[in-house]
Amino acid sequence: MKHAQFKGSSVEVQPRAWSQSPETFRDVPELADAHMRTLRDLVHSVQLPLEESKAQMVKAVDADSRAGLQVQYYFDILDQMGVMEFAPYEFNDQATFLQWLEVSQPAFMQLGQYSPKTGKKSSSRRTAQDVMSQLSKWMKVHGVHASATDHFDWFRTTGVWSILGRDAAPTTQARKQGELKFTDDLRLAVFERLQDLLNNPNAVPLLHESKKKGQDDIIGKGRLLSINAAFFIGLNTTNRGGEITKLKVGDIDFDSMTISTYTAKASSSKFGQVREDPLWPETEQAVKEYIQSRRTEKMRAPDADLFGKGLPACWRSLMKDILGDQWTTGLGLHKLSRNGGIQALLENGAGMGHLTAAAGLQPSTADEYATGYNDTKLKAEAHEIKRAAYTSQGLLKDAIQDAQEAITDLADMLAYLKADAAQTATEMTGEEFKAEDMPVALYDVLPNGNGGYVSVPSEVLERRRERDLNSRVTRTVDFESTAIPGYAISAVMLALAPPS
């Protein structure tokens, strides 16, 4: 039948009724679904078509969003785990629900440890948390008893992680703390490598992983210019990685010297807004060189995409080239521009207003960044305060006192070795040798007794015995070295040997 409010539209509302009158309230969930569908069947026939519709809408406008696709991914994981094979009404019986949870627990624990994609130890528990959260939502939408969903919510937020303990995948915050960041040295390394590639004809070429296994392609001049332009835009702005890759040629206005960024993150409160940043001269030069290098007029037009789809892969090749075995995923343009930019602002005294203006952050989000940075700084200061308090009580040694004692110990040991060398030389020759006259055969720097150091004359160093040239001793005193026992002998031989 057609509902009156649709006024002739083609949308039809199907009549709904039970095949028999329910005798009790408990009968309603069972009798309401005459097909006795499981939660998996219900989600597959109700939620997934809606999510597919979202995905199609997003794809049609090429929006930077994973709407619909992410839910499908969660469904696939849960379907493979086999934890949705129950009818919602079955959990009205508490014993049945607890039995289901006991049987399903190993699968949830594995999800909390290993990545569903790779099967290897997961780098974050984010996926596990999101998957179980989605299951909880579906349970509630399809009428699973409240006592069951409440207990499952406790299990997914607390119980499973308590059981796993240290075997659990790390939290997102813990993972980020251990990740490589764009330090000053790394930014400088990227800059110098790009300049070398662009300006030095003899530079070692940058290789890009080919689609053919075991082969590499050399990244050409055009792509190098695109990477260089993206690098300077990343420094210039505090944009998300996706916002950089989706820039149009016309977003870089060389007349007004501005960069216009469309906020592409659909979940952001500022989605769709345009943020303007001043264009730095260095960024202007890098972008101009890149645009002028593009082959056709169409590719240089204002409405053309500034970067090709291969930019993220080329950037990854650059980072692998620079970092070698230290490379890890996650060092993309987002981390350079967004995370690195916010970090640079905080390290140089920027306030909350600067973060919200430069990065387009909500005050609450800006506060999270600032709190995280300040916590690290304050924690180090707090340890110094605490150590000073315990040191003043005599519980700990003062750092300066420790250093002075170490210097004294070294000087005493050296004096002992020189005295031993003098005694050995006297016994061997019958002539009297004084400790203070014994040459230094091993070390080029020694304590002078006043808290400083003196250098050993080069002629003495040149006459060192080869036996004493221990590869583990590079320049300063190291009395744990295996070369120490040979010191007295060296001193004796130097004292007896005629000048060369």
C-alpha positions as CSV (number, residue, x, y, z in Angstrom):
1,M,0.0,0.0,0.0
2,K,1.1,3.6,-0.4
3,H,1.3,5.9,2.5
4,A,-0.7,9.1,2.2
5,Q,2.3,11.4,3.1
6,F,4.2,10.3,0.0
7,K,1.5,11.8,-2.3
8,G,1.9,9.5,-5.2
9,S,5.6,8.7,-4.9
10,S,6.8,5.2,-5.8
11,V,8.0,4.5,-2.2
12,E,5.8,1.7,-0.8
13,V,5.4,0.8,2.8
14,Q,4.8,-2.9,3.4
15,P,2.1,-4.0,5.9
16,R,3.6,-5.5,9.1
17,A,1.8,-8.0,11.4
18,W,2.4,-11.1,13.4
19,S,1.2,-14.5,12.2
20,Q,-0.4,-14.9,15.6
21,S,-1.0,-12.6,18.6
22,P,2.0,-12.7,21.0
23,E,1.0,-14.1,24.4
24,T,3.7,-12.3,26.4
25,F,6.1,-9.4,25.8
26,R,8.9,-11.9,25.7
27,D,7.4,-13.4,22.5
28,V,7.5,-10.2,20.6
29,P,11.2,-10.2,19.4
30,E,10.9,-13.8,18.2
31,L,7.6,-13.4,16.4
32,A,8.4,-10.0,15.0
33,D,10.9,-11.7,12.6
34,A,9.1,-14.5,10.9
35,H,12.3,-15.6,9.1
36,M,14.1,-16.2,12.4
37,R,17.1,-14.2,11.0
38,T,20.4,-14.1,12.8
39,L,22.1,-10.8,13.6
40,R,24.4,-11.4,10.6
41,D,21.4,-11.8,8.3
42,L,19.7,-8.7,9.7
43,V,22.8,-6.5,9.3
44,H,23.5,-7.8,5.8
45,S,19.9,-7.1,4.6
46,V,19.4,-3.8,6.5
47,Q,22.6,-1.9,7.4
48,L,24.9,-2.9,4.5
49,P,22.7,-1.6,1.7
50,L,22.5,1.7,3.5
51,E,26.3,1.8,3.9
52,E,26.8,0.8,0.2
53,S,24.6,3.8,-0.7
54,K,26.8,6.1,1.4
55,A,29.9,4.7,-0.3
56,Q,28.4,5.3,-3.8
57,M,27.4,8.9,-2.9
58,V,31.0,9.7,-1.6
59,K,32.5,8.0,-4.7
60,A,30.4,10.1,-7.0
61,V,31.8,13.3,-5.7
62,D,35.3,12.0,-5.1
63,A,35.1,13.1,-1.5
64,D,37.9,12.3,0.9
65,S,35.9,9.9,3.1
66,R,35.6,6.2,3.8
67,A,31.9,6.4,4.6
68,G,30.3,3.1,4.0
69,L,33.5,1.3,3.2
70,Q,34.7,1.1,6.8
71,V,31.5,-0.4,8.0
72,Q,31.6,-3.1,5.3
73,Y,35.2,-3.8,6.4
74,Y,34.0,-4.3,10.0
75,F,31.2,-6.5,8.9
76,D,33.6,-8.7,6.9
77,I,35.9,-9.1,10.0
78,L,32.9,-10.0,12.3
79,D,31.5,-12.4,9.6
80,Q,34.8,-14.2,9.4
81,M,35.0,-14.5,13.2
82,G,31.5,-16.0,13.2
83,V,30.3,-14.0,16.2
84,M,27.0,-12.8,14.7
85,E,25.4,-16.2,14.2
86,F,22.7,-15.7,16.8
87,A,19.1,-14.4,16.7
88,P,18.7,-11.2,18.8
89,Y,15.9,-12.7,20.9
90,E,18.1,-15.6,22.0
91,F,20.1,-13.3,24.3
92,N,16.9,-12.6,26.4
93,D,18.2,-15.7,28.2
94,Q,21.2,-14.6,30.2
95,A,22.8,-18.1,30.3
96,T,22.7,-18.2,26.4
97,F,24.4,-14.8,26.2
98,L,27.2,-15.8,28.6
99,Q,27.8,-19.0,26.8
100,W,28.1,-17.1,23.5
101,L,30.6,-14.7,25.1
102,E,32.6,-17.5,26.5
103,V,32.8,-19.3,23.1
104,S,33.5,-16.0,21.2
105,Q,36.1,-14.7,23.7
106,P,39.2,-16.3,21.9
107,A,38.2,-14.7,18.7
108,F,37.9,-11.2,20.3
109,M,41.2,-11.8,22.1
110,Q,42.9,-12.6,18.8
111,L,41.4,-9.5,17.3
112,G,42.9,-7.5,20.2
113,Q,46.4,-8.8,19.4
114,Y,46.7,-9.4,15.6
115,S,45.9,-7.4,12.5
116,P,43.0,-8.8,10.5
117,K,44.7,-7.8,7.3
118,T,48.2,-9.2,7.9
119,G,47.8,-11.7,10.7
120,K,50.8,-10.2,12.3
121,K,51.1,-8.4,15.7
122,S,48.9,-5.4,15.4
123,S,50.5,-1.9,15.7
124,S,47.3,-0.5,17.4
125,R,44.2,-1.7,19.1
126,R,42.1,0.9,17.2
127,T,40.6,-1.6,14.7
128,A,39.7,-4.1,17.4
129,Q,38.0,-1.3,19.4
130,D,36.1,0.0,16.4
131,V,35.0,-3.5,15.2
132,M,33.6,-4.4,18.7
133,S,32.0,-1.0,19.0
134,Q,30.2,-1.6,15.7
135,L,29.0,-5.0,16.8
136,S,27.6,-3.4,20.0
137,K,25.7,-0.8,17.9
138,W,24.2,-3.5,15.7
139,M,23.1,-5.5,18.8
140,K,21.3,-2.5,20.2
141,V,19.7,-1.6,16.9
142,H,18.2,-5.1,16.5
143,G,16.8,-5.4,19.9
144,V,19.3,-7.5,21.9
145,H,18.4,-7.4,25.5
146,A,19.9,-4.4,27.4
147,S,21.5,-6.5,30.1
148,A,23.4,-8.4,27.4
149,T,24.6,-5.3,25.5
150,D,25.6,-3.6,28.8
151,H,27.8,-6.6,29.7
152,F,29.3,-6.7,26.2
153,D,30.1,-3.0,26.4
154,W,32.1,-3.7,29.6
155,F,33.8,-6.6,28.0
156,R,34.9,-4.7,24.8
157,T,36.1,-1.6,26.7
158,T,37.7,-3.2,29.7
159,G,37.4,-6.9,30.0
160,V,39.3,-8.1,26.9
161,W,42.2,-5.7,27.5
162,S,42.5,-6.7,31.2
163,I,42.6,-10.4,30.1
164,L,45.2,-9.7,27.4
165,G,47.4,-7.5,29.6
166,R,50.8,-6.8,28.0
167,D,49.9,-9.1,25.1
168,A,47.3,-6.6,23.9
169,A,48.0,-4.4,20.9
170,P,49.1,-0.9,22.0
171,T,46.7,2.0,22.2
172,T,46.8,4.6,19.5
173,Q,48.5,7.1,21.8
174,A,51.1,4.5,22.8
175,R,51.7,3.6,19.2
176,K,52.2,7.3,18.2
177,Q,54.7,7.8,21.0
178,G,56.9,5.1,19.5
179,E,56.6,6.2,15.9
180,L,59.2,8.1,14.1
181,K,58.5,11.8,13.9
182,F,59.6,14.6,11.6
183,T,62.4,16.0,13.7
184,D,64.5,19.0,12.6
185,D,67.2,16.6,11.4
186,L,64.7,14.5,9.3
187,R,63.2,17.6,7.7
188,L,66.7,18.9,6.8
189,A,67.6,15.4,5.4
190,V,64.5,15.5,3.1
191,F,65.3,19.1,2.0
192,E,69.0,18.2,1.2
193,R,68.1,15.0,-0.6
194,L,65.6,16.8,-2.8
195,Q,68.0,19.6,-3.6
196,D,70.7,17.1,-4.5
197,L,68.4,15.2,-6.8
198,L,67.2,18.4,-8.5
199,N,70.5,20.3,-8.8
200,N,73.2,17.7,-8.9
201,P,73.5,15.8,-12.3
202,N,75.7,13.2,-10.6
203,A,73.2,12.6,-7.7
204,V,72.3,9.0,-6.8
205,P,68.9,8.5,-8.5
206,L,65.8,8.0,-6.4
207,L,64.2,4.6,-7.1
208,H,60.5,3.8,-7.1
209,E,59.1,0.4,-6.6
210,S,57.9,-0.9,-9.9
211,K,54.6,-2.9,-10.2
212,K,56.8,-5.7,-11.7
213,K,58.1,-7.6,-8.7
214,G,61.9,-7.3,-8.2
215,Q,62.2,-4.2,-10.4
216,D,62.7,-0.5,-9.6
217,D,62.0,2.5,-11.7
218,I,64.0,5.8,-11.5
219,I,61.8,8.7,-10.5
220,G,62.2,11.4,-13.2
221,K,62.5,15.2,-13.0
222,G,58.8,15.9,-13.3
223,R,57.9,13.7,-10.3
224,L,60.8,15.1,-8.3
225,L,59.5,18.6,-8.8
226,S,56.1,17.4,-7.6
227,I,57.6,15.9,-4.5
228,N,59.5,19.1,-3.9
229,A,56.4,21.3,-4.3
230,A,54.5,19.1,-1.9
231,F,57.3,19.2,0.6
232,F,57.3,23.1,0.7
233,I,53.5,23.2,0.8
234,G,53.7,20.8,3.7
235,L,56.1,23.2,5.5
236,N,54.1,26.3,4.5
237,T,50.7,25.0,5.7
238,T,49.4,22.8,8.5
239,N,47.2,20.8,6.2
240,R,46.1,17.2,6.3
241,G,47.8,14.9,3.9
242,G,44.6,14.4,1.9
243,E,44.1,18.2,1.6
244,I,47.6,18.6,0.1
245,T,47.1,15.8,-2.5
246,K,43.7,17.2,-3.5
247,L,44.8,20.8,-4.2
248,K,43.9,22.3,-7.5
249,V,46.4,24.4,-9.6
250,G,44.2,27.4,-9.0
251,D,44.3,27.0,-5.2
252,I,47.9,28.4,-5.4
253,D,47.3,32.1,-6.1
254,F,50.6,33.8,-7.2
255,D,48.9,37.2,-7.4
256,S,47.6,37.4,-3.8
257,M,50.4,35.0,-2.6
258,T,48.0,32.7,-0.8
259,I,47.2,28.9,-0.6
260,S,43.5,28.1,-0.4
261,T,42.8,24.7,1.3
262,Y,39.4,23.0,1.1
263,T,38.7,21.2,4.3
264,A,38.2,17.7,3.0
265,K,37.7,15.7,6.2
266,A,34.0,14.9,6.3
267,S,33.9,14.4,10.1
268,S,35.5,17.8,10.7
269,S,33.2,20.5,12.0
270,K,34.8,22.8,9.4
271,F,34.1,20.4,6.5
272,G,33.7,22.3,3.3
273,Q,35.2,25.5,4.6
274,V,38.2,27.1,2.8
275,R,41.3,28.1,4.8
276,E,43.8,30.5,3.4
277,D,47.5,30.5,4.2
278,P,50.1,33.1,3.0
279,L,52.3,31.7,0.3
280,W,56.0,31.7,1.2
281,P,58.5,32.8,-1.5
282,E,60.3,29.4,-1.3
283,T,56.9,27.6,-1.8
284,E,56.1,29.9,-4.7
285,Q,59.3,29.0,-6.5
286,A,58.9,25.3,-5.9
287,V,55.3,25.2,-7.1
288,K,56.0,27.4,-10.1
289,E,58.8,25.2,-11.3
290,Y,56.6,22.2,-11.0
291,I,53.6,23.7,-12.7
292,Q,55.7,25.0,-15.6
293,S,57.2,21.5,-16.1
294,R,53.8,19.9,-16.7
295,R,53.4,18.7,-20.3
296,T,50.1,20.2,-21.4
297,E,48.2,23.4,-21.0
298,K,45.3,21.5,-19.7
299,M,47.4,20.2,-16.8
300,R,48.4,23.7,-16.0
301,A,44.9,25.0,-16.0
302,P,43.5,26.4,-12.7
303,D,40.9,23.6,-12.4
304,A,43.4,20.8,-12.9
305,D,44.6,18.7,-10.1
306,L,47.9,20.0,-8.8
307,F,49.3,16.6,-8.0
308,G,48.8,13.2,-9.6
309,K,47.6,10.1,-7.8
310,G,51.1,8.7,-7.6
311,L,52.3,11.4,-5.2
312,P,51.9,9.4,-2.0
313,A,53.8,6.5,-3.4
314,C,56.6,8.7,-4.7
315,W,56.8,10.4,-1.2
316,R,57.0,6.9,0.4
317,S,59.9,6.1,-1.9
318,L,61.7,9.2,-0.9
319,M,61.3,8.5,2.8
320,K,62.5,4.9,2.3
321,D,65.5,6.2,0.4
322,I,66.5,8.6,3.3
323,L,65.7,6.3,6.3
324,G,66.7,2.9,4.9
325,D,66.0,0.2,7.4
326,Q,64.6,2.7,9.9
327,W,61.7,3.5,7.6
328,T,58.2,2.7,8.9
329,T,54.8,3.4,7.6
330,G,53.1,6.6,8.7
331,L,55.8,9.1,7.6
332,G,53.6,10.7,5.0
333,L,52.7,14.2,4.1
334,H,50.2,14.3,6.9
335,K,52.8,13.8,9.5
336,L,55.1,16.3,7.9
337,S,52.5,19.1,7.5
338,R,49.8,18.5,10.1
339,N,51.6,16.8,13.0
340,G,55.0,18.3,12.3
341,G,53.5,21.8,11.9
342,I,51.6,21.6,15.1
343,Q,54.7,20.3,16.9
344,A,56.8,23.2,15.5
345,L,54.3,25.7,16.7
346,L,54.2,24.3,20.2
347,E,58.0,24.0,20.5
348,N,58.3,27.7,19.6
349,G,55.8,29.1,22.1
350,A,52.6,29.1,20.0
351,G,49.4,29.4,22.0
352,M,45.9,27.9,21.6
353,G,44.8,30.7,19.3
354,H,47.7,30.0,17.0
355,L,46.8,26.3,16.8
356,T,43.1,26.9,16.0
357,A,44.0,29.6,13.4
358,A,46.9,27.8,11.6
359,A,45.5,24.3,11.6
360,G,41.7,25.0,11.7
361,L,41.4,23.0,14.9
362,Q,38.5,23.1,17.3
363,P,39.6,24.5,20.7
364,S,39.1,21.1,22.4
365,T,41.3,19.4,19.8
366,A,44.0,22.1,20.1
367,D,43.9,21.7,23.8
368,E,44.6,17.9,23.4
369,Y,47.7,18.7,21.3
370,A,48.9,21.3,23.8
371,T,48.3,19.1,26.8
372,G,50.2,16.2,25.3
373,Y,53.2,18.5,24.5
374,N,53.2,20.2,27.9
375,D,52.8,16.9,29.7
376,T,56.0,15.6,28.2
377,K,57.9,18.8,29.0
378,L,56.4,19.1,32.6
379,K,57.2,15.4,33.3
380,A,60.9,16.0,32.6
381,E,60.9,19.1,34.9
382,A,59.0,17.2,37.6
383,H,61.7,14.4,37.6
384,E,64.4,17.1,38.1
385,I,62.5,18.7,41.0
386,K,61.9,15.3,42.6
387,R,65.6,14.3,42.2
388,A,66.8,17.6,43.7
389,A,64.5,17.0,46.7
390,Y,65.9,13.5,47.3
391,T,69.5,14.7,46.7
392,S,69.1,17.4,49.3
393,Q,68.1,14.6,51.8
394,G,71.2,12.7,51.0
395,L,69.4,9.8,49.4
396,L,70.9,10.4,45.9
397,K,74.2,11.7,44.7
398,D,74.6,15.1,43.1
399,A,75.4,14.7,39.4
400,I,78.3,17.2,39.6
401,Q,79.7,15.3,42.6
402,D,79.5,12.0,40.6
403,A,81.5,13.5,37.8
404,Q,84.1,14.9,40.1
405,E,84.5,11.5,41.8
406,A,84.8,9.8,38.4
407,I,87.6,12.2,37.3
408,T,89.4,11.7,40.6
409,D,89.2,7.9,40.2
410,L,90.6,8.1,36.7
411,A,93.4,10.3,37.8
412,D,94.3,8.0,40.6
413,M,94.3,5.0,38.3
414,L,96.5,6.7,35.8
415,A,99.0,7.7,38.5
416,Y,99.1,4.1,39.7
417,L,99.8,2.9,36.2
418,K,102.6,5.5,35.6
419,A,104.1,4.6,39.0
420,D,104.0,0.9,38.0
421,A,105.7,1.7,34.7
422,A,108.4,3.7,36.4
423,Q,109.2,0.9,38.9
424,T,109.3,-1.7,36.0
425,A,111.7,0.5,34.0
426,T,114.0,1.1,37.0
427,E,114.2,-2.7,37.7
428,M,115.0,-3.4,34.0
429,T,117.7,-0.8,33.6
430,G,119.1,-0.1,37.1
431,E,118.4,3.6,36.4
432,E,115.9,5.5,38.5
433,F,112.7,6.5,36.6
434,K,110.1,8.9,38.2
435,A,106.4,8.3,37.7
436,E,105.8,11.9,36.5
437,D,108.4,11.4,33.8
438,M,106.8,8.4,32.3
439,P,105.2,9.0,28.8
440,V,101.6,8.5,28.1
441,A,101.3,5.7,25.6
442,L,97.5,5.2,25.3
443,Y,95.4,8.2,25.7
444,D,95.2,11.6,23.9
445,V,93.2,13.3,26.6
446,L,93.7,13.2,30.4
447,P,92.3,15.0,33.4
448,N,94.5,17.9,34.6
449,G,93.4,17.8,38.3
450,N,91.4,21.1,38.0
451,G,88.2,19.6,36.5
452,G,89.4,20.0,33.0
453,Y,91.6,18.0,30.5
454,V,95.0,18.3,28.8
455,S,96.0,17.0,25.4
456,V,98.9,14.6,25.0
457,P,101.7,15.8,22.6
458,S,101.4,14.3,19.1
459,E,104.9,12.9,19.2
460,V,104.0,10.8,22.1
461,L,100.8,9.5,20.3
462,E,102.8,8.7,17.2
463,R,105.1,6.4,19.3
464,R,102.3,4.3,20.8
465,R,102.7,0.6,20.4
466,E,100.4,-1.1,17.9
467,R,99.2,-3.4,20.7
468,D,97.6,-0.5,22.5
469,L,95.5,0.7,19.5
470,N,92.3,-0.9,20.8
471,S,89.5,-0.2,18.3
472,R,87.1,0.4,21.1
473,V,89.0,3.4,22.4
474,T,88.4,6.4,20.1
475,R,89.7,9.4,22.1
476,T,88.8,9.6,25.8
477,V,89.7,7.6,28.9
478,D,88.1,4.2,29.0
479,F,89.5,2.1,31.9
480,E,87.3,-0.8,31.1
481,S,89.2,-1.3,27.8
482,T,91.3,-4.5,27.3
483,A,94.1,-2.2,26.3
484,I,94.7,-1.0,29.9
485,P,96.9,-4.0,31.0
486,G,99.4,-3.1,28.3
487,Y,99.8,0.4,29.5
488,A,102.7,-0.1,31.9
489,I,104.6,-2.2,29.4
490,S,104.0,0.5,26.7
491,A,105.3,3.2,29.0
492,V,108.4,1.2,29.8
493,M,109.2,0.5,26.2
494,L,108.7,4.2,25.3
495,A,111.0,5.2,28.1
496,L,113.7,2.8,27.0
497,A,113.4,3.3,23.3
498,P,115.7,5.9,21.7
499,P,113.9,8.9,20.0
500,S,113.0,8.1,16.4
